[in-house]
Structures are given as structure tokens and as C-alpha cells.
């Protein structure tokens, strides 16, 4: 029951944040120079004021700003994000077409960075703590620092040049081979090959951070009294690291994991643009160039909702990993 109240409270706050983001995005988009009507009229080669007035009426731009906001909020509540006149399709339908590709890239990059980063961080902390093979700890930290400082676009381009152009091992662009007509497992394998380079380049930055964060958190926990007590009782070193140290060192990692998911949801524009990956990041870039404001606001809404959802999941994960948080919440409610 208390967990349900906690979840309901977090969910209410999340919905309030999403509504606030929708309102802010609406006004920010309206502050941008120009409007879709003038862009479409210019591309059609028609500068007739009557034609511009007709387009503005069609877009609803002839109404007061507050009325436009209320109409947009009403549409959002009805899952009507507007119509993309540049793509001749409802905004929600277009986003739902691109969302699976973004989710696939995000999930693969997240798992890659989290699993490899935490594993290497544990290895570095263990060799540092046991005072053996110190060169491995130094190598891992130096490599993580280099990856952390490397620009994402440079890493993407170098990956394309090395593995696609020079070695020819991996495809450089797109989500699957165009015109191949593959089905079943053959198509899945083709998509997996196209996914390798974007996943590695997008996940390397976060992996480097996980290595350093996990190592620092574990070395801090290792020096605590309960770890020394476990060692004094004769608990094997591997059990001490796995059961006592790692679980208590995971809270900062979970915090950053929630932030990482949010950054991936809204920050995959560069990766998807470089690799021509057909996700919402690439769609956002195209919508910005085309001044497709309805589509931009729809993408901002969806990505904001994803960020808020990931933070909600992070709060729930806190209570699962560390029961002291739930106990503290109960004690605070009692006082």
C-alpha cells in the first residue's frame, strides 16, 4: 500500500512535469522566426497574401496565442499531436513509425555501456583493492578517460572509416540493406550488423563514465566497517565484492543510468544523423530544417515523456536495490 502511494505520488509529479514541458516547448517554438505557412508558400513559389492567410488559417496561426495553446493541450490529451504538412501524415503516426528504431538503438547502447562499464569498473576496483596487477587498473582508467574526452561525432566518423571503408567489415549507414528483400532471421542479422557501429559509438562515452563511477564507488564502500567485518569472519573475497560491496556501490550507478537513458532519448540526434539511422533523433533534425513545428513539438513531447518515465523507473529501482530508502521514507512519514 505504501509503495502504491509512493508510485502514485511520483506519477502525479511526472505528469505535471510533462505538462509543464509541453507548455514551455509550445512557447519556445512560437518564438522561432518564421512560420510553416511562409515556408510552404515560399517553396510553392506563391507569395500571395491571400494564400498566406489561407495557410495560416489552416495551421491555426491566425488565432490568439493562448487559444492556440489551449487547442494544442486539448489535442495532446486526446493523443492528437497535429498534422505534419511536410510529410502529409499525422504527427503521432510518423513518430510511432520512427520510435522502434530509436528504442532499439537506445536499448542496445544502454545494455552495452552498462554491462561492460560496470564489469570493467568492478575489475579495476578489485585489482586496486587487492594491490595486484596495478597496471591493469591504470590501463582501464586511462582508456576510460580517453573515451570520455573523445567527441562522439569524431568517434562515429573514425568508426565508419575504419570498419566500413578500410576493413569493410560493417555497413556504414542505414538500419538495413536497401532492396535486399530479406526476411526472418536473415533480416534480423542484417539489422544487427547495421546496429553494431551506432551502438558502440553511442555507448562508449557512457561506458567510460560507468567504469570510473563504479570503481570510485566500490573503493569507497570497500573501506567501510561492515566490509571489514565480513572479511574478518572469513568470507571469501569474491563473495565480499559481489554481495557486500557491489550492491551498496550500485546506487550512484543507478542514478547515472536514469540520467543516461534520458540523455539517450533526447540526445541521439548526432548518432542517428551520422549513421542515417531512421529514428526520432534523425526525424527531429529533419523537422528542424523544414520548420515542421507540429512535428517538432510532438517529438519534444514524446522525448520529454520518455525522460520523465526513465526517472520514475530510477526512483522505483532505488527502493528495490536499497531497502533503507523505503525505511527512511516510512520513518519520515511517521515523524
Secondary structure, DSSP 8 states (H G I E B T S, - for coil): -HHHHHHHHHHHHHHHHHHHHHHHHHHHHHHSSS-HHHHHHHHTT---HHHHHHHHHHHTTTS-HHHHHHHHHHHHHTT---EETTTTEEHHHHHHHHHHHHHHHHHHHHHHHHHHHHHHHHHHHHHHHTT--HHHHHHHHHHHHHHHHS-HHHHHHHHIIIIIIIS--S--SSSS-TT----HHHHHHHHHHHHHHHHHHHHHHHHHHHHHHHHHHHHHHHTSHHHHHHHHTT--HHHIIIIIIHHHHHHHHHHHHHHHHHHHHHH-HHHHHHTT--SHHHHHHHHHHHT-HHHHHHHHHHHHHHHHHHHHHHHHHHHHH-HHHHHHHHHHHH-
